[in-house]
Amino acid sequence: LPLQFLSYLGACDRLLKQGYEEGQVEEAMEMFQYSEKKAAEFLHLLAQFNDMGFQQNEIKEVLLLCENQRERALEELVMK
């Protein structure tokens, strides 16, 4: 197996162990060109904003727009 694929699987596995759903992990990894750090930030904020009652599709859109910057993203979500 190519090394990149193995590191992708390792990253997905670590994120899944943190309790994120498989579909969300795969989507986040693709959205951030397989950067585990950025995918983890995204998933963490997605869960946080979800718990606050914001809609998942809006959260995703805003997090991408704000490049995972929590304060900016929260402001955008509140203004929607």
ChimeraX attribute file (.defattr): number of C-alpha atoms within 10 A of each C-alpha:
attribute: neighborCount
match mode: 1-to-1
recipient: residues
	/A:1	5
	/A:2	6
	/A:3	8
	/A:4	10
	/A:5	11
	/A:6	11
	/A:7	13
	/A:8	16
	/A:9	13
	/A:10	13
	/A:11	21
	/A:12	22
	/A:13	14
	/A:14	15
	/A:15	22
	/A:16	16
	/A:17	10
	/A:18	12
	/A:19	9
	/A:20	17
	/A:21	12
	/A:22	13
	/A:23	9
	/A:24	16
	/A:25	23
	/A:26	18
	/A:27	13
	/A:28	22
	/A:29	22
	/A:30	13
	/A:31	14
	/A:32	16
	/A:33	10
	/A:34	19
	/A:35	14
	/A:36	21
	/A:37	12
	/A:38	17
	/A:39	25
	/A:40	21
	/A:41	16
	/A:42	26
	/A:43	23
	/A:44	15
	/A:45	20
	/A:46	24
	/A:47	15
	/A:48	14
	/A:49	20
	/A:50	14
	/A:51	10
	/A:52	9
	/A:53	9
	/A:54	17
	/A:55	13
	/A:56	13
	/A:57	9
	/A:58	15
	/A:59	22
	/A:60	19
	/A:61	13
	/A:62	22
	/A:63	22
	/A:64	14
	/A:65	13
	/A:66	15
	/A:67	15
	/A:68	20
	/A:69	15
	/A:70	18
	/A:71	10
	/A:72	14
	/A:73	22
	/A:74	17
	/A:75	11
	/A:76	16
	/A:77	17
	/A:78	8
	/A:79	7
	/A:80	8
